[in-house]
Amino acid sequence: MADLSAFAITHQYPAKDPTVLQYYGLPTPNGVKVSIMLEEIGIPYEVHLVDIMKNESWTPDYLSLNPNGKIPAILDPDGPGGKPLALWESGAILIYLAEKTGRFLPADPALRYQTIQWLMWQMGGLGPMFGQVGFFHKFAGKDYEDKRPRDRYVAEAKRLLGVLETRLEGRDWVMGDEYTIADISMIGWVRNLVGFYEAGELVDYASLKNVPAWLDRALARPAVQRGLVIPARS
């Protein structure tokens, strides 16, 4: 049996089955990247809800796993060489799980790097900008009298949606016929922008054709439907 006792995170979140991958997260746009991926690849895993509203990601035990104090994170008892691997950052986790299972990342070297390119685009642009729109439109930022910050992020979100709209012209998925980690990385963010953040009108989402159709295809996948609510909120 795998021994995970060297990892302090297991003190805060004891593993019921230390032989399977341990997932620490919350169903946020970043968190669901990993839960969707885990549901898609179908490997056994154990879920641990990290309640960020209770600052559970800032405890010494959690910080020993992820010094950045964010979700998601994983602890795989069967990492490279059969040794346990702790990993954080959603994009890194997606690449790791794709390579571990041989799924959702093309084997062709050129297509592989192009897929990672779109994943990096999501992490560096689409996610952060959509998150800022959410803050300034729905949360504390909505009360700011100066609307220039909100308008700046709205304009950038619209531009990024335009990039995605163009990319999806004539394609079912970001990489064409093949559904990949590039798609998985974006589902939660686009869904949140027009759903939870209620910013569809702000970014003129209704004027788009390809992005809404892509999102509908993604949301129709059973693994996506399951992953979007894992872990269940208390």
FIPADO-637317 format. One line per 5 residues: number of its first residue (from 1); their letters; for each residue x, y negated, z negated of N, C-alpha, C, O. Coordinates in Angstrom, 2 decimals. Each point is the difference from the previous one (the first is absolute). Example, Ala and Ser with C-alpha at 12.3 -4.5 7.8 and 13.67 -1.06 7.14 Angstrom:
% FIPADO-637317
1> as> 13.19 5.69 -7.80 -0.89 -1.19 0.00 0.90 -1.20 0.00 1.04 0.02 -0.66; -1.39 -1.07 1.38 0.82 -1.19 -0.06 -0.77 -1.09 -0.73 0.51 -1.11 -0.17
***
This chain:
% FIPADO-637317
1> madls> 0.84 1.20 0.00 -0.84 -1.20 0.00 0.88 -1.25 0.00 1.03 -0.04 -0.67; -1.45 -0.97 1.43 0.76 -1.24 0.07 0.05 -0.69 -1.35 -0.99 -0.02 -0.74; 2.14 -0.54 0.41 0.17 -0.73 -1.26 0.07 -1.48 0.31 0.99 -0.49 0.55; -2.05 -0.24 -0.91 -0.06 -1.43 0.25 0.25 -0.81 -1.26 -0.21 -1.22 -0.02; 0.65 1.88 -1.04 0.13 -0.67 -1.30 1.04 -1.12 0.01 -0.03 -0.88 -0.86
6> afait> 0.94 0.91 1.82 1.01 -1.05 0.09 -0.57 -1.32 0.48 0.64 -1.04 -0.10; -1.85 1.09 0.63 -0.65 -1.20 0.53 -0.96 -0.57 -1.06 -1.00 0.64 -0.33; 1.32 -1.82 -0.18 -0.78 -0.59 -1.09 -1.45 -0.25 0.37 -0.87 -0.06 -0.87; 0.60 -0.08 2.18 -1.37 -0.24 0.44 -0.93 1.12 -0.46 -1.19 -0.22 -0.21; 1.74 1.44 0.05 -0.84 1.13 -0.42 -0.38 -0.09 -1.47 -0.87 0.74 -0.46
11> hqypa> 1.51 -1.63 -0.29 -0.43 -0.25 -1.39 -1.29 -0.81 0.01 -0.92 0.26 -0.78; 0.87 -1.24 1.66 -1.19 -0.84 0.11 -1.13 0.73 0.72 -1.17 -0.14 -0.36; 1.53 0.92 1.38 -0.98 0.75 0.78 0.45 1.46 0.08 0.65 0.39 0.97; -0.97 0.41 -1.98 0.43 1.40 0.00 -0.53 0.75 1.21 -1.14 -0.17 0.42; 2.00 1.01 0.14 -0.38 0.80 1.16 -0.69 1.27 -0.46 0.56 0.78 -0.76
16> kdptv> -1.78 -0.57 1.23 -0.71 1.24 -0.31 0.64 1.16 0.76 0.09 1.12 -0.52; 0.36 -1.39 1.75 0.68 1.01 0.80 1.28 -0.62 0.55 -0.03 -0.65 1.04; 1.15 0.84 -1.72 1.25 -0.65 0.43 0.60 0.58 1.26 1.05 -0.45 0.45; -1.71 1.45 0.15 0.53 0.57 1.24 -0.52 -0.74 1.22 0.48 0.23 1.11; -1.48 -1.12 -1.29 -0.56 -0.72 1.15 0.38 -1.47 -0.06 0.38 -0.52 -1.05
21> lqyyg> -0.50 -0.14 2.17 0.33 -1.42 0.10 -0.89 -0.82 -0.93 -1.21 0.23 -0.08; 1.82 -1.17 -0.63 -0.72 -0.88 -0.92 -0.17 -1.37 0.68 0.98 -0.62 0.42; -2.23 0.18 -0.33 -0.30 -1.29 0.65 -0.51 -0.99 -1.04 -0.92 0.30 -0.76; 1.53 -1.47 0.72 -0.36 -1.06 -0.94 -0.52 -1.19 0.80 0.74 -0.60 0.78; -2.02 0.25 -0.97 -0.52 -1.08 0.81 -1.35 -0.50 -0.43 -0.47 0.26 -1.11
26> lptpn> -0.13 -0.99 2.02 -1.29 -0.64 -0.17 -0.52 -0.23 1.42 0.80 -0.23 0.90; -2.13 0.28 -0.68 -0.50 -0.18 1.37 -0.01 -1.44 0.48 -1.06 -0.57 0.30; 2.25 -0.02 -0.25 0.21 -1.31 0.61 0.45 0.21 1.44 0.27 1.14 0.38; -0.18 -2.20 0.43 0.47 0.21 1.38 1.36 0.68 0.10 0.23 0.77 0.93; 0.67 -1.05 -1.87 1.29 0.69 0.02 -0.12 1.41 -0.56 0.61 0.94 0.52
31> gvkvs> -1.39 -0.79 -1.58 -0.15 1.32 -0.60 -0.63 1.02 0.93 0.44 1.15 0.05; -1.46 -1.57 0.69 -0.70 0.97 0.85 0.83 0.46 1.18 -0.33 1.01 0.63; 1.39 -1.72 -0.31 0.89 0.52 1.04 0.47 1.41 -0.39 0.01 0.92 0.82; 0.38 -0.78 -2.08 0.55 1.27 -0.46 -1.09 1.03 -0.24 0.16 1.16 0.36; -1.28 -1.57 -0.97 -1.07 0.98 -0.24 -0.60 0.50 1.31 -0.33 1.18 0.11
36> imlee> 0.19 -2.06 0.88 -0.48 0.45 1.31 1.00 0.98 0.62 -0.39 1.05 0.51; 1.67 -1.40 -0.57 1.03 0.88 0.56 -0.02 1.36 -0.68 0.10 1.02 0.67; -0.21 -1.01 -1.99 -0.02 1.27 -0.71 -1.21 0.84 0.39 0.10 1.22 0.13; -1.23 -1.87 0.06 -1.19 0.74 0.44 0.15 0.48 1.44 -0.47 1.09 0.34; 1.11 -1.87 0.49 0.19 0.40 1.39 0.92 1.21 0.12 -0.28 0.92 0.78
41> igipy> 1.37 -0.91 -1.53 0.97 1.09 0.15 -0.42 1.24 -0.78 0.45 1.11 0.30; -1.29 -1.29 -1.31 -0.59 1.14 -0.69 0.91 0.76 -0.94 -0.28 1.16 -0.30; 1.37 -1.76 -0.19 0.85 0.70 -0.96 -0.58 -0.17 -1.41 -0.67 -1.00 -0.27; 0.92 1.94 -0.62 -0.50 -0.13 -1.38 0.65 -1.21 -0.68 1.20 -0.24 0.15; -2.00 -0.49 -0.89 0.55 -1.12 -0.76 -0.89 -0.30 -1.19 -1.17 0.40 -0.05
46> evhlv> 1.74 -1.09 -0.91 -0.70 -0.37 -1.23 -0.09 -1.52 -0.07 0.97 -0.70 0.28; -2.14 0.20 -0.65 -0.26 -1.44 0.02 0.09 -0.60 -1.40 -0.51 0.57 -0.97; 1.17 -1.72 0.89 0.06 -0.75 -1.25 -0.40 -1.45 0.29 0.67 -0.70 0.75; -1.76 0.27 -1.34 -0.45 -1.37 0.19 0.85 -0.94 -0.84 0.13 0.17 -1.21; 0.46 -1.17 1.86 0.80 -1.01 -0.68 -0.85 -1.27 -0.04 -0.21 -0.65 1.02
51> dimkn> -0.27 0.31 -2.20 -0.91 -1.14 -0.15 0.82 -1.29 -0.08 0.52 -0.35 -1.06; -0.41 -0.35 2.19 0.81 -1.21 0.02 -0.65 -1.13 -0.80 0.68 -0.93 -0.41; -1.99 1.00 0.20 -0.67 -1.02 -0.80 0.37 0.14 -1.47 -0.17 -0.95 -0.78; 0.67 2.10 0.39 0.47 0.23 -1.37 1.52 -0.03 -0.07 0.59 0.41 -1.00; 0.04 -0.89 2.07 1.46 -0.12 0.08 0.72 1.35 -0.17 1.12 0.06 -0.50
56> eswtp> -1.79 1.01 0.93 0.62 1.32 -0.15 1.21 0.20 0.90 0.80 0.90 -0.23; -0.66 -1.74 1.26 1.16 0.13 0.88 1.21 -0.77 -0.52 1.04 -0.04 0.66; -1.16 -0.57 -1.83 1.10 -0.78 -0.56 0.55 0.62 -1.28 0.78 -0.64 -0.71; -1.17 1.86 0.40 0.54 0.68 -1.16 1.41 0.49 0.30 0.35 0.18 1.17; 0.48 0.04 -2.19 1.35 0.53 0.26 -0.03 1.32 0.75 0.85 0.24 0.86
61> dylsl> -1.82 0.63 -1.17 -0.07 1.29 0.69 -0.27 -0.19 1.49 0.65 0.63 0.83; -1.61 -1.50 -0.50 -0.31 -0.21 1.41 1.16 -0.70 0.71 0.35 0.36 1.13; 0.24 -1.34 -1.78 1.12 -0.72 0.61 1.21 0.90 0.24 0.83 -0.29 0.86; -0.73 1.37 -1.62 1.08 0.95 0.24 -0.18 0.71 1.34 0.96 0.47 0.60; -2.21 -0.40 -0.15 -0.29 0.59 1.31 0.08 -1.05 1.09 0.64 0.21 1.03
66> npngk> -1.30 -1.36 -1.26 -0.01 -1.10 0.97 0.39 -1.29 -0.70 -0.84 -0.61 -0.67; 2.08 0.19 0.79 0.45 -1.22 -0.67 -0.70 -1.26 0.47 0.11 -1.05 -0.63; -0.85 1.15 1.75 -0.75 -1.14 0.51 -1.38 -0.11 -0.64 -0.70 -0.98 0.23; 0.31 1.96 -1.01 -1.24 -0.07 -0.75 -1.27 -0.04 0.83 -0.99 -0.60 -0.41; 1.01 1.24 1.57 -1.17 0.00 0.88 -0.45 1.42 0.29 0.73 0.96 -0.24
71> ipail> -1.94 -0.84 0.77 -0.46 1.29 0.52 -0.04 -0.11 1.52 -0.10 -1.09 0.55; 0.20 2.23 0.13 0.03 1.37 -0.46 1.42 0.51 -0.22 0.98 -0.65 0.36; -0.90 1.85 -0.96 1.26 0.70 -0.15 -0.29 1.49 -0.04 -1.12 0.42 -0.27; 2.13 0.38 0.55 -0.16 1.44 -0.06 1.19 0.63 -0.70 1.08 -0.60 -0.09; -1.27 1.80 -0.42 1.07 0.84 -0.52 -0.22 1.38 0.60 -0.96 0.70 -0.35
76> dpdgp> 1.86 -0.31 1.24 -0.13 1.27 0.70 0.97 1.00 -0.62 1.22 -0.17 0.13; -1.72 1.22 -0.80 0.91 0.99 -0.59 0.77 0.79 1.04 1.03 0.61 -0.31; -1.52 -0.61 1.54 0.65 0.73 1.08 0.52 -0.98 1.04 -0.44 0.00 1.15; 1.37 -0.83 -1.57 0.58 -0.99 0.89 1.12 0.59 0.85 0.14 1.22 0.07; 0.66 -2.06 0.56 1.10 0.48 0.82 0.93 0.94 -0.78 0.40 -0.30 -1.13
81> ggkpl> -0.08 1.42 1.74 0.86 0.98 -0.67 -0.67 0.71 -1.14 0.66 0.65 -0.80; -2.00 -0.77 0.72 -0.73 0.65 -1.07 0.08 -0.71 -1.33 -0.45 0.53 -1.02; 1.03 -1.74 1.01 0.13 -0.76 -1.24 -1.11 -1.05 -0.09 -0.45 -0.51 1.03; 0.01 0.17 -2.25 -1.05 -1.01 -0.16 0.43 -1.35 0.58 1.16 -0.40 -0.11; -2.13 -0.28 0.71 0.25 -1.32 0.59 -1.07 -0.97 -0.46 -1.19 0.24 0.19
86> alwes> 1.60 -1.33 -0.79 -0.91 -1.10 -0.34 0.13 -1.05 1.09 1.10 -0.34 0.42; -2.25 -0.18 0.03 0.02 -0.94 1.12 -1.10 -1.02 -0.16 -1.11 0.32 -0.42; 1.43 -1.58 0.75 -0.99 -1.07 -0.01 0.14 -0.80 1.28 0.90 0.23 0.80; -1.79 -1.18 -0.62 -0.23 -0.77 1.23 -0.81 0.85 0.97 0.44 1.06 0.45; -1.64 -1.55 -0.14 -0.95 0.79 0.78 0.54 0.41 1.36 -0.23 1.13 0.44
91> gaili> 0.95 -2.01 0.23 0.53 0.34 1.32 1.03 1.10 -0.07 0.01 0.91 0.83; 0.86 -0.97 -1.83 1.01 1.04 -0.19 -0.66 1.33 -0.30 0.44 1.05 0.49; -1.50 -1.07 -1.29 -0.71 1.23 -0.34 -0.65 0.60 1.24 0.03 1.21 0.20; -0.63 -2.06 0.65 -0.61 0.51 1.23 1.03 0.69 0.89 -0.26 1.08 0.52; 1.41 -1.70 -0.35 1.04 0.60 0.83 0.46 1.32 -0.61 0.17 1.00 0.70
96> ylaek> 0.04 -1.00 -2.01 0.44 1.23 -0.68 -0.99 1.13 0.18 0.39 1.11 0.36; -1.67 -1.37 -0.60 -1.01 1.05 0.12 -0.16 0.46 1.44 -0.24 1.18 0.26; 0.38 -2.12 0.69 -0.08 0.37 1.40 1.15 0.94 0.38 -0.20 0.99 0.70; 1.40 -1.31 -1.16 1.15 0.83 0.33 -0.02 1.32 -0.77 0.47 1.02 0.50; -1.00 -1.04 -1.70 -0.08 1.21 -0.81 -0.92 1.03 0.66 0.27 1.20 -0.04
101> tgrfl> -1.35 -1.68 0.64 -1.01 0.90 0.56 0.03 0.10 1.52 -0.66 0.86 0.58; 1.41 -1.74 0.07 0.03 0.00 1.46 -1.28 -0.50 0.62 -0.36 0.42 1.10; -0.34 -1.33 -1.78 -1.29 -0.47 0.51 -0.06 -1.53 -0.02 0.57 -0.65 -0.87; -1.28 0.11 1.86 -0.34 -1.42 0.09 1.22 -0.91 0.23 -0.07 -1.21 -0.25; 1.17 1.78 0.71 1.17 -0.76 0.43 0.59 0.74 1.18 0.48 1.12 -0.16
106> padpa> -0.51 -1.72 1.36 0.44 0.72 1.20 1.41 0.55 -0.13 0.87 -0.61 -0.61; -0.66 1.78 1.21 1.33 0.61 0.00 0.93 -0.68 0.99 1.21 -0.06 -0.21; -1.77 -0.45 1.30 0.81 -0.70 1.00 0.67 -1.21 -0.66 -0.70 -0.83 -0.59; 2.03 0.71 0.68 0.70 -1.07 -0.71 -0.50 -1.41 0.33 -0.16 -0.82 -0.91; -0.10 0.53 2.17 -0.46 -1.33 0.38 -1.37 -0.29 -0.60 -0.22 -1.08 -0.56
111> lryqt> -0.70 2.05 0.67 -1.34 -0.19 -0.55 0.04 -0.07 -1.53 -0.79 -0.71 -0.62; 1.71 1.45 0.03 0.14 -0.03 -1.45 0.36 -1.41 -0.47 -0.61 -0.54 -0.92; 1.61 -0.05 1.57 0.41 -1.34 -0.41 -1.06 -1.05 0.31 -0.15 -0.97 -0.73; -0.58 1.17 1.81 -1.08 -0.94 0.31 -1.12 0.09 -1.04 -0.61 -1.01 -0.36; 0.34 2.22 -0.13 -0.99 0.17 -1.05 0.46 -0.69 -1.28 -0.78 -0.70 -0.65
116> iqwlm> 2.03 0.91 0.29 0.55 -0.66 -1.19 0.00 -1.52 0.18 -0.21 -0.74 -0.97; 0.43 0.29 2.19 -0.06 -1.44 0.30 -1.36 -0.58 -0.38 -0.07 -1.05 -0.63; -1.01 1.73 1.02 -1.34 -0.49 -0.32 -0.29 0.13 -1.49 -0.73 -0.82 -0.57; 1.28 1.84 -0.07 -0.13 0.12 -1.45 0.68 -1.19 -0.70 -0.56 -0.58 -0.93; 1.75 0.22 1.39 0.71 -1.15 -0.58 -0.77 -1.30 0.26 -0.01 -0.89 -0.85
121> wqmgg> -0.63 0.80 2.00 -0.81 -1.18 0.33 -1.14 -0.14 -1.00 -0.31 -1.09 -0.47; -0.32 2.21 0.16 -1.07 -0.05 -1.00 0.53 -0.43 -1.35 -0.60 -0.85 -0.66; 1.71 1.40 0.25 0.53 -0.28 -1.34 0.50 -1.43 -0.12 -0.16 -0.63 -1.05; 0.77 0.12 2.10 0.58 -1.33 -0.07 -0.95 -1.12 0.37 0.22 -1.15 -0.39; -1.29 1.46 1.12 -0.90 -1.05 0.46 -1.44 0.22 -0.35 -0.57 -0.73 -0.81
126> lgpmf> -0.03 1.74 1.42 -1.45 0.19 -0.13 -0.44 0.14 -1.45 -0.96 -0.66 -0.42; 1.63 1.48 -0.35 -0.39 0.20 -1.40 0.14 -1.25 -0.84 -0.97 -0.44 -0.62; 2.16 -0.16 0.57 0.17 -1.21 -0.82 -0.90 -1.15 0.42 -0.53 -0.70 -0.86; 0.34 0.50 2.14 -0.83 -1.13 0.45 -1.47 0.24 -0.32 -0.70 -0.92 -0.43; 0.23 2.15 0.63 -1.40 0.30 -0.33 -0.22 -0.14 -1.51 -1.05 -0.48 -0.44
131> gqvgf> 2.04 0.88 -0.33 -0.11 -0.14 -1.45 -0.10 -1.45 -0.43 -0.74 -0.32 -0.93; 1.46 -0.56 1.59 -0.07 -1.42 -0.32 -1.36 -0.57 0.38 -0.54 -0.85 -0.72; -0.02 1.30 1.83 -1.34 -0.43 0.37 -0.99 0.41 -1.09 -0.87 -0.78 -0.39; 1.02 2.01 -0.11 -0.87 0.46 -1.07 0.10 -0.86 -1.24 -1.01 -0.32 -0.63; 2.24 -0.05 0.27 0.19 -0.82 -1.20 -0.63 -1.37 0.16 -0.71 -0.47 -0.90
136> fhkfa> 0.97 -0.19 2.02 -0.47 -1.37 0.17 -1.47 -0.09 0.40 -0.62 -1.06 -0.12; 0.06 2.17 0.60 -1.40 -0.04 0.41 -0.95 0.56 -1.05 -1.10 -0.51 -0.18; 1.54 1.57 -0.53 -0.92 0.67 -0.92 0.37 -0.15 -1.47 -0.89 -0.04 -0.86; 2.16 -0.02 0.56 0.41 0.02 -1.40 0.36 -1.40 -0.50 -0.61 -0.97 0.45; 1.56 0.85 -1.35 0.27 -1.28 -0.67 0.28 -1.14 0.98 -0.35 -1.15 -0.25
141> gkdye> 0.99 1.48 1.36 0.35 -1.04 0.96 -1.19 -0.68 0.64 0.14 -1.10 0.54; -1.31 1.71 -0.60 -1.18 -0.59 0.65 -0.41 -1.31 -0.66 -0.69 -0.81 0.62; 1.12 0.58 -1.87 -0.36 -1.21 -0.72 0.96 -1.16 0.25 -0.23 -1.11 -0.48; 1.29 1.36 1.23 0.94 -1.08 0.30 -0.66 -1.02 0.92 -0.60 0.37 1.01; 0.70 -1.60 -1.35 -0.58 -1.04 0.85 0.73 -0.12 1.33 -0.61 -0.22 1.04
146> dkrpr> 1.92 0.37 -1.09 0.81 -0.07 1.21 -0.15 1.30 0.78 0.45 1.05 -0.46; -1.08 -1.10 1.61 -0.26 1.20 0.79 1.11 0.31 1.01 -0.11 0.95 0.78; 1.17 -1.75 -0.80 1.07 0.25 0.97 0.66 1.37 -0.18 0.28 0.66 1.00; -0.01 -0.20 -2.24 0.57 1.35 -0.13 -0.92 1.07 0.57 0.44 0.88 0.74; -1.72 -0.95 -1.07 -0.94 0.97 0.53 -0.01 -0.02 1.52 0.04 1.04 0.64
151> dryva> -0.11 -2.24 -0.07 -0.08 -0.12 1.45 1.27 0.51 0.67 -0.05 0.56 1.10; 1.18 -0.75 -1.76 1.27 0.50 0.56 -0.04 1.53 0.10 0.37 0.57 1.03; -0.81 0.08 -2.09 -0.03 1.46 0.00 -1.11 0.54 0.90 0.16 1.06 0.61; -1.27 -1.76 -0.53 -1.07 0.41 0.91 0.50 -0.03 1.44 -0.26 0.92 0.77; 0.97 -1.99 -0.42 0.52 -0.12 1.37 0.98 1.13 0.31 -0.01 0.55 1.10
156> eakrl> 0.85 -0.22 -2.07 0.97 1.07 0.22 -0.71 1.36 0.06 0.39 0.87 0.79; -1.41 -0.67 -1.62 -0.76 1.25 0.05 -0.68 0.16 1.36 -0.01 1.10 0.56; -0.54 -2.18 -0.03 -0.63 0.05 1.32 1.03 0.34 1.07 -0.27 0.78 0.91; 1.46 -1.36 -1.02 1.05 0.28 0.98 0.38 1.48 -0.05 0.15 0.64 1.04; 0.01 -0.11 -2.24 0.38 1.40 -0.15 -1.10 0.94 0.52 0.29 1.01 0.62
161> lgvle> -1.53 -1.36 -0.88 -1.10 0.78 0.56 0.04 -0.03 1.52 -0.32 1.00 0.65; 0.71 -2.13 -0.09 0.14 -0.11 1.45 1.09 0.91 0.53 -0.16 0.60 1.07; 1.26 -0.48 -1.81 1.08 0.91 0.39 -0.52 1.43 0.01 0.26 0.75 0.95; -0.98 -0.37 -1.99 -0.55 1.34 -0.08 -1.06 0.25 1.07 -0.06 1.08 0.59; -0.77 -2.09 -0.34 -1.02 0.11 1.04 0.64 0.27 1.36 -0.48 0.85 0.76
166> trleg> 1.55 -1.55 -0.46 0.70 0.20 1.27 0.64 1.38 0.07 -0.06 0.68 1.02; 0.68 -0.28 -2.13 0.66 1.30 -0.03 -0.99 1.13 0.24 0.34 0.99 0.64; -1.56 -1.12 -1.15 -0.99 1.06 0.10 -0.76 0.01 1.33 -0.84 0.88 0.22; 1.12 -1.82 0.64 -0.67 -0.02 1.31 0.35 1.28 0.76 1.17 0.26 0.29; -2.18 0.53 0.03 0.23 1.24 0.72 0.56 1.13 -0.85 0.38 1.04 0.54
171> rdwvm> -0.31 -1.24 -1.86 0.53 1.02 -0.90 -1.01 0.30 -1.09 -0.68 -0.90 -0.49; 0.58 2.16 0.11 -0.83 0.36 -1.15 0.68 -0.33 -1.31 -0.63 -0.41 -0.97; 1.96 0.59 0.98 0.79 -0.22 -1.21 1.19 -0.89 0.33 0.28 -0.26 1.17; 0.41 -0.20 -2.18 1.10 -0.94 0.21 1.04 0.56 0.96 0.56 -0.73 0.81; -0.31 2.04 -0.91 1.00 0.63 0.86 -0.62 0.68 1.22 0.69 0.73 0.71
176> gdeyt> -1.96 -0.96 -0.46 -0.63 0.58 1.17 -1.02 1.06 -0.38 -0.95 -0.27 -0.72; 1.17 1.50 1.22 -0.92 1.09 -0.30 0.26 0.61 -1.37 -0.84 0.70 -0.56; 2.04 -0.97 0.01 0.41 0.67 -1.23 -0.19 -0.91 -1.22 0.54 -1.11 -0.06; -1.30 1.59 -0.88 -0.21 -0.66 -1.30 1.26 0.19 -0.85 0.47 1.12 -0.16; 0.06 -2.21 -0.38 1.28 0.07 -0.70 -0.04 -0.79 -1.31 -1.02 -0.58 -0.37
181> iadis> 2.17 0.59 -0.31 0.12 -0.76 -1.24 -0.15 -1.50 0.25 -0.29 -0.75 -0.93; 0.49 0.30 2.17 -0.24 -1.41 0.30 -1.47 -0.34 -0.22 -0.33 -1.02 -0.61; -0.56 1.88 1.10 -1.43 -0.20 -0.22 -0.34 0.11 -1.48 -0.72 -0.85 -0.54; 1.24 1.87 -0.11 -0.31 0.23 -1.41 0.38 -1.22 -0.84 -0.69 -0.34 -0.96; 1.78 -0.31 1.32 0.46 -1.15 -0.79 -0.93 -1.20 0.10 -0.01 -0.84 -0.89
186> migwv> -0.77 0.75 1.96 -0.81 -1.19 0.25 -1.46 0.14 -0.39 -0.69 -1.00 -0.18; 0.20 2.23 0.05 -1.43 0.22 -0.20 -0.53 -0.77 -1.20 -0.98 -0.73 0.12; 1.61 0.90 -1.27 -0.49 -0.64 -1.21 0.03 -1.51 0.07 -0.88 -0.67 -0.55; 1.88 0.12 1.22 0.13 -1.46 0.07 -1.06 -0.63 0.89 -0.60 -1.00 -0.37; 0.37 1.59 1.55 -1.02 -0.56 0.89 -1.38 0.17 -0.63 -0.83 -0.91 0.04
191> rnlvg> 0.60 2.08 -0.63 -1.28 0.24 -0.67 -0.23 -1.01 -1.11 -1.11 -0.52 -0.14; 2.13 0.25 -0.65 -0.16 -0.95 -1.12 -0.22 -1.42 0.49 -0.79 -0.75 -0.59; 1.48 0.37 1.65 -0.11 -1.37 0.49 -1.44 -0.35 0.32 -0.49 -1.06 -0.37; -0.20 1.95 1.06 -1.37 -0.30 0.44 -1.04 0.51 -0.99 -1.16 -0.40 0.07; 1.57 1.28 -0.99 -0.92 0.55 -0.98 0.15 -0.67 -1.34 -0.69 -0.97 -0.30
196> fyeag> 1.60 1.49 -0.51 0.19 -0.48 -1.36 0.35 -1.48 -0.07 -0.50 -0.72 -0.87; 1.35 0.24 1.79 0.38 -1.41 -0.01 -1.06 -0.91 0.63 0.04 -1.22 -0.17; -0.98 1.82 0.90 -1.10 -0.74 0.62 0.51 -1.14 0.89 -0.56 -1.10 0.00; 1.62 1.38 0.75 0.64 -1.03 0.82 -0.22 0.20 1.49 0.67 -0.62 0.82; -1.60 1.49 -0.45 -0.22 0.27 1.41 -0.33 -1.24 0.81 0.53 -0.19 1.09
201> elvdy> -1.42 -0.65 -1.62 -0.38 -1.21 0.72 1.17 -0.96 0.10 0.19 -0.65 1.03; 0.59 0.56 -2.10 1.16 -0.91 -0.01 0.99 0.33 1.11 0.53 -0.89 0.66; -0.29 2.18 -0.45 1.01 0.41 0.98 -0.63 0.34 1.35 0.69 0.50 0.90; -1.98 -0.78 -0.74 -0.70 0.22 1.26 0.07 1.46 0.44 0.24 0.30 1.17; -0.46 0.59 -2.13 0.10 1.44 0.27 -1.00 0.46 1.05 0.28 0.90 0.78
206> aslkn> -1.44 -1.52 -0.77 -1.06 0.41 0.94 0.38 -0.21 1.45 -0.60 0.60 0.90; 1.60 -1.44 -0.65 0.42 -0.25 1.38 0.91 1.10 0.54 0.28 0.06 1.20; 0.17 0.82 -2.09 0.92 1.07 0.40 -0.78 1.21 0.49 -1.15 0.22 -0.39; 1.76 0.55 1.25 -0.62 1.23 0.52 0.79 1.22 -0.41 -0.58 0.96 -0.52; 1.87 -0.98 0.73 0.81 1.19 -0.20 0.25 0.32 -1.47 -0.03 1.16 -0.40
211> vpawl> 0.26 -2.18 -0.40 0.29 0.24 -1.42 -1.21 0.59 -0.72 0.16 0.99 -0.71; -1.36 -1.55 0.86 -1.16 0.62 -0.67 -0.24 1.44 0.46 -0.35 0.85 -0.82; 0.55 -0.57 2.12 -0.20 1.36 0.49 1.04 0.94 -0.61 -0.32 1.13 -0.36; 1.56 -1.60 0.27 1.07 0.79 -0.64 -0.33 0.28 -1.47 0.17 1.12 -0.47; -0.64 -2.14 -0.24 -0.33 0.18 -1.41 -1.14 0.99 -0.17 0.03 0.84 -0.90
216> drala> -1.03 -0.91 1.76 -1.11 0.95 -0.06 0.50 1.42 0.21 -0.43 0.92 -0.70; 1.35 -0.73 1.66 0.54 1.34 0.24 0.76 0.50 -1.23 -0.12 1.16 -0.39; 0.89 -2.05 -0.21 0.77 0.40 -1.18 -0.92 0.36 -1.16 0.21 1.00 -0.68; -1.22 -1.83 0.44 -0.90 0.23 -1.13 -0.87 1.23 0.19 -0.61 0.48 -0.96; 0.53 0.02 2.18 -0.78 1.21 0.26 0.77 1.26 -0.36 -0.58 1.08 -0.06
221> rpavq> 1.88 -1.20 -0.17 0.81 1.17 -0.34 -0.29 0.44 -1.43 0.07 -0.82 -0.91; -0.40 2.08 0.68 -0.31 0.46 -1.36 1.12 -0.25 -1.00 -0.26 -0.36 -1.15; 1.52 0.53 1.57 1.11 -0.22 -0.91 0.10 -1.47 -0.41 0.36 -0.31 -1.14; -0.68 -0.58 2.06 0.00 -1.44 -0.32 -1.10 -0.30 -1.00 0.22 -0.72 -0.97; -1.40 1.27 1.19 -1.11 -0.23 -0.92 0.34 0.47 -1.40 -0.33 -0.67 -0.98
226> rglvi> 0.99 1.81 0.87 0.40 0.49 -1.32 1.10 -0.87 -0.59 -0.06 -0.36 -1.17; 1.05 0.04 1.98 1.15 -0.75 -0.49 -0.33 -1.38 -0.50 0.67 -0.52 -0.89; -1.71 -0.09 1.46 -0.36 -1.37 -0.39 -0.54 -0.11 -1.42 -0.09 -1.10 -0.54; -0.27 2.21 -0.06 -0.55 -0.04 -1.36 0.84 0.82 -0.97 -0.48 0.41 -1.06; 1.74 -0.16 1.41 0.93 0.72 -0.86 1.11 -0.95 -0.45 0.59 -0.70 0.81
231> pars> -0.31 0.70 -2.13 -0.73 0.66 -1.09 -1.29 -0.75 -0.32 -0.12 -1.20 0.23; -0.85 1.94 -0.76 -1.27 -0.64 -0.38 0.27 -1.02 -1.10 0.70 0.28 -0.97; -1.28 -1.45 1.14 0.17 -1.05 -1.02 -0.79 0.37 -1.25 -1.09 0.55 0.09; 1.65 -0.87 -1.24 -0.67 0.30 -1.26 -1.10 -1.02 -0.25 -0.69 0.08 -1.01
***
